[in-house]
Amino acid sequence: MSVHNPDIKRVTTHTLQELKSKKEKISCLTAYDYSMAKLIDAAGIEVILVGDSASNVMAGHETTLPITLDQMIYHAQSVVRAVKRALVVVDLPFGSYQGSSEEALRSAVRIMKESGAHAVKMEGGEEIRKSISRVLSAGIPVMGHLGLTPQSIYKFGTYAVRAKEEAEAQKLKDDASLLDELGCFAYVLEKIPSTLAKEVTESVNIPSIGIGAGPHCDGQILVMHDMLGINKEFKPRFLRRYADIGDVILGAVSKYVDDVKTSDFPSENEAY
């Protein structure tokens, strides 16, 4: 069962900083719809990310790039309606903040006003400094994202581990410090060496949330469809599958089909 603190009525950005200070790990998962978000929230998760991974697991795209701002707002609205406790963070999708700081602010304001979410997430460091600053200046909390940044997948050309070379590792350290200095409340470290994640986590004041970045981050995040075994194709080393819901659903639907075909369903007791 969950070991979350029942005294916390609503998780805020300040809560996450307190958890880091107390060396209490932060639990995060993605969600994209009302029903799943309600379950995840009730289980005691601290952060729910409405991730642009919806492009993959909800819409079937190969990358996160195709999902639009309107689609992200729709998913965020659905999640926010369900959540009573967790901090809801929404990804700014590809193309909604890289062009200019004005565009970034417009996109972030739309997410906050139209969905009721609590914060936004943006991929990158120095490259998007102005966009981060502009969004923060409007009082909108920003979570950063460093390491493997899926929105830049065509630039990298691979989903391999990032920051293994010294130059890229140094840039990541610099970018993490920059996110802290600008005023971000937390940052994701994706698919980087565990030793680097440990060094960055210990040297930067704001909480780090790892995905494929080892055990030393202040918190961890997984994609809900991956950890529940709904998405069977994705099998990276860092993924721990906590259930095989996909098999359960397949079995249940197959049984339903059989029962309909054989007139076993509905029975006399299931009719009016």
C-alpha positions as CSV (number, residue, x, y, z in Angstrom):
1,M,0.0,0.0,0.0
2,S,1.0,3.7,-0.4
3,V,3.3,5.2,2.1
4,H,2.5,8.8,1.3
5,N,2.1,11.4,4.0
6,P,-1.7,11.8,4.7
7,D,-1.1,15.2,6.3
8,I,-0.3,16.8,2.9
9,K,-3.6,18.0,1.5
10,R,-2.3,19.5,-1.7
11,V,1.2,19.1,-3.1
12,T,2.8,22.4,-4.2
13,T,6.2,23.3,-5.7
14,H,7.1,24.3,-2.1
15,T,6.2,20.7,-0.9
16,L,8.7,19.3,-3.4
17,Q,11.5,21.5,-2.1
18,E,10.7,20.4,1.5
19,L,10.8,16.8,0.5
20,K,14.3,17.3,-1.1
21,S,15.4,19.0,2.1
22,K,14.2,16.1,4.2
23,K,15.8,13.6,1.7
24,E,12.3,12.1,1.1
25,K,12.0,10.8,-2.4
26,I,9.4,12.4,-4.8
27,S,7.1,10.0,-6.7
28,C,5.9,11.1,-10.2
29,L,3.9,9.4,-13.0
30,T,2.3,10.5,-16.2
31,A,-1.5,10.6,-16.8
32,Y,-3.6,11.8,-19.7
33,D,-7.2,11.1,-18.8
34,Y,-9.7,11.6,-15.9
35,S,-10.2,7.9,-14.9
36,M,-6.5,7.0,-14.6
37,A,-5.5,10.3,-13.0
38,K,-8.1,9.8,-10.3
39,L,-6.6,6.4,-9.5
40,I,-3.0,7.6,-9.5
41,D,-3.9,10.6,-7.3
42,A,-5.7,8.4,-4.8
43,A,-2.6,6.2,-4.6
44,G,-0.6,9.1,-3.1
45,I,1.6,10.2,-6.0
46,E,3.2,13.7,-5.5
47,V,3.4,14.8,-9.1
48,I,1.3,13.9,-12.2
49,L,2.9,14.9,-15.5
50,V,0.5,15.4,-18.4
51,G,3.3,14.4,-20.7
52,D,3.7,15.0,-24.4
53,S,4.3,11.2,-24.4
54,A,0.5,11.3,-25.0
55,S,1.6,11.6,-28.6
56,N,3.0,8.1,-28.4
57,V,0.8,6.2,-26.0
58,M,-2.6,7.9,-26.6
59,A,-2.3,9.0,-30.3
60,G,0.1,6.3,-31.7
61,H,2.7,8.6,-33.1
62,E,6.3,7.5,-33.4
63,T,7.6,10.6,-31.6
64,T,6.4,13.3,-29.2
65,L,6.6,16.0,-32.0
66,P,3.2,15.8,-33.6
67,I,1.0,16.6,-30.5
68,T,-0.4,20.1,-30.5
69,L,-1.0,22.7,-27.8
70,D,-4.7,22.2,-28.1
71,Q,-4.4,18.5,-27.6
72,M,-2.2,18.9,-24.6
73,I,-4.7,21.3,-23.1
74,Y,-7.5,18.7,-23.6
75,H,-5.5,16.0,-21.8
76,A,-4.6,18.5,-19.0
77,Q,-8.2,19.5,-18.5
78,S,-9.2,15.8,-18.1
79,V,-6.4,15.2,-15.6
80,V,-7.0,18.3,-13.5
81,R,-10.7,17.5,-13.1
82,A,-9.7,14.2,-11.4
83,V,-6.9,15.4,-9.1
84,K,-7.4,16.4,-5.5
85,R,-3.8,16.1,-4.1
86,A,-1.0,15.9,-6.6
87,L,0.8,18.7,-8.4
88,V,-0.2,18.7,-12.0
89,V,2.6,19.6,-14.5
90,V,1.9,19.9,-18.2
91,D,4.5,19.6,-21.0
92,L,4.7,22.5,-23.4
93,P,4.7,20.6,-26.7
94,F,7.2,20.9,-29.5
95,G,7.0,24.2,-31.4
96,S,5.0,26.0,-28.7
97,Y,7.9,27.7,-26.9
98,Q,11.2,27.4,-28.9
99,G,10.4,30.2,-31.4
100,S,10.3,33.1,-29.1
101,S,9.8,34.0,-25.4
102,E,6.5,35.7,-26.4
103,E,5.3,32.5,-27.9
104,A,6.4,30.5,-24.9
105,L,4.4,32.8,-22.6
106,R,1.3,32.7,-24.7
107,S,1.5,28.8,-24.7
108,A,2.1,28.6,-21.0
109,V,-0.7,31.1,-20.2
110,R,-3.2,29.1,-22.3
111,I,-2.3,25.9,-20.5
112,M,-2.7,27.5,-17.1
113,K,-5.9,29.3,-17.9
114,E,-7.7,26.7,-19.9
115,S,-6.7,23.5,-18.0
116,G,-6.2,24.7,-14.4
117,A,-2.9,22.9,-14.2
118,H,-0.3,24.0,-11.6
119,A,2.9,24.2,-13.7
120,V,4.5,23.6,-17.1
121,K,7.5,21.7,-18.3
122,M,10.0,22.7,-21.0
123,E,12.9,20.8,-22.5
124,G,16.4,22.4,-22.7
125,G,18.7,24.7,-20.9
126,E,20.7,27.7,-22.2
127,E,19.0,27.4,-25.6
128,I,15.6,28.3,-24.2
129,R,16.8,30.6,-21.3
130,K,14.7,33.6,-22.6
131,S,11.5,31.5,-22.9
132,I,11.9,30.0,-19.4
133,S,12.5,33.5,-17.9
134,R,9.5,35.0,-19.7
135,V,7.2,32.2,-18.4
136,L,8.5,32.5,-14.9
137,S,8.1,36.3,-15.0
138,A,4.4,35.8,-15.4
139,G,4.3,33.7,-12.2
140,I,4.0,30.4,-13.9
141,P,6.0,27.6,-12.3
142,V,8.4,25.8,-14.7
143,M,9.9,22.4,-14.4
144,G,13.0,21.9,-16.6
145,H,14.1,18.8,-18.6
146,L,17.7,17.9,-19.4
147,G,19.6,14.9,-20.8
148,L,17.7,13.0,-23.4
149,T,15.1,15.5,-24.6
150,P,12.6,13.6,-26.8
151,Q,11.5,16.7,-28.7
152,S,15.0,17.0,-30.1
153,I,15.1,13.3,-31.2
154,Y,15.8,14.1,-34.9
155,K,18.7,16.3,-33.8
156,F,20.2,13.4,-31.7
157,G,19.1,10.7,-34.1
158,T,19.0,8.1,-31.3
159,Y,17.4,7.4,-27.9
160,A,20.8,6.3,-26.5
161,V,22.1,7.5,-23.1
162,R,23.1,11.2,-23.1
163,A,26.0,13.1,-21.5
164,K,28.5,10.3,-21.5
165,E,31.2,12.5,-23.0
166,E,32.8,15.2,-20.8
167,A,31.7,18.2,-22.9
168,E,28.0,17.2,-22.9
169,A,28.2,16.3,-19.2
170,Q,29.6,19.7,-18.4
171,K,26.9,21.4,-20.4
172,L,24.2,19.4,-18.5
173,K,25.7,20.5,-15.2
174,D,25.8,24.1,-16.4
175,D,22.2,23.9,-17.6
176,A,21.0,22.4,-14.3
177,S,22.6,25.3,-12.4
178,L,21.0,27.7,-14.9
179,L,17.5,26.3,-14.3
180,D,18.1,26.7,-10.6
181,E,19.3,30.3,-11.0
182,L,16.4,31.2,-13.3
183,G,13.9,30.0,-10.7
184,C,12.6,26.6,-12.0
185,F,11.1,24.6,-9.2
186,A,12.5,21.2,-10.4
187,Y,13.9,19.4,-13.4
188,V,13.8,16.0,-15.1
189,L,17.0,14.2,-15.8
190,E,16.4,11.6,-18.6
191,K,18.6,8.7,-19.5
192,I,22.0,10.0,-18.3
193,P,24.8,8.1,-16.3
194,S,23.9,7.5,-12.7
195,T,27.1,9.1,-11.4
196,L,26.4,12.3,-13.3
197,A,22.8,12.4,-12.0
198,K,24.2,12.0,-8.4
199,E,26.7,14.9,-8.9
200,V,24.1,17.2,-10.4
201,T,21.4,16.3,-7.7
202,E,23.9,17.0,-4.9
203,S,25.1,20.3,-6.3
204,V,21.8,21.9,-7.4
205,N,19.3,23.3,-4.9
206,I,16.1,22.4,-6.7
207,P,14.8,18.7,-6.9
208,S,15.8,16.4,-9.7
209,I,13.3,13.9,-11.1
210,G,15.0,10.9,-12.8
211,I,13.9,8.7,-15.6
212,G,16.7,6.3,-16.5
213,A,19.1,8.4,-14.4
214,G,19.7,6.0,-11.5
215,P,18.7,6.0,-7.9
216,H,20.4,9.2,-6.7
217,C,17.8,11.7,-8.0
218,D,15.4,13.4,-5.6
219,G,12.5,11.7,-7.3
220,Q,11.5,9.3,-10.1
221,I,9.0,9.4,-13.0
222,L,7.8,6.7,-15.4
223,V,5.2,6.7,-18.1
224,M,2.1,5.1,-16.7
225,H,1.4,3.0,-19.8
226,D,4.9,1.6,-19.6
227,M,5.0,0.7,-15.9
228,L,1.5,-0.9,-16.0
229,G,2.3,-3.1,-19.0
230,I,-0.3,-1.5,-21.3
231,N,2.5,-0.5,-23.7
232,K,4.4,-3.7,-24.3
233,E,6.8,-2.5,-27.1
234,F,8.9,-0.2,-24.9
235,K,11.4,-2.2,-22.8
236,P,14.3,0.0,-21.7
237,R,16.6,-1.1,-18.9
238,F,15.2,1.6,-16.5
239,L,11.6,0.5,-16.8
240,R,10.2,-1.7,-13.9
241,R,6.8,-3.1,-14.9
242,Y,4.6,-3.1,-11.8
243,A,1.6,-4.8,-13.5
244,D,0.6,-6.4,-16.8
245,I,-2.7,-4.6,-17.2
246,G,-2.4,-5.1,-21.0
247,D,-2.7,-8.9,-20.5
248,V,-5.7,-8.4,-18.1
249,I,-7.5,-6.2,-20.6
250,L,-6.8,-8.6,-23.5
251,G,-8.1,-11.5,-21.5
252,A,-11.2,-9.7,-20.4
253,V,-12.1,-8.5,-23.8
254,S,-11.5,-11.9,-25.4
255,K,-13.8,-13.5,-22.8
256,Y,-16.4,-10.8,-23.5
257,V,-16.2,-11.6,-27.3
258,D,-16.6,-15.3,-26.6
259,D,-19.6,-14.8,-24.3
260,V,-21.4,-12.5,-26.8
261,K,-20.8,-15.0,-29.6
262,T,-22.1,-17.9,-27.6
263,S,-25.1,-15.9,-26.2
264,D,-23.7,-16.5,-22.7
265,F,-23.9,-12.7,-22.2
266,P,-26.2,-11.2,-21.3
267,S,-27.9,-13.8,-19.1
268,E,-31.5,-13.7,-17.9
269,N,-30.2,-12.1,-14.7
270,E,-28.6,-9.3,-16.7
271,A,-31.8,-8.5,-18.6
272,Y,-34.7,-6.3,-17.6
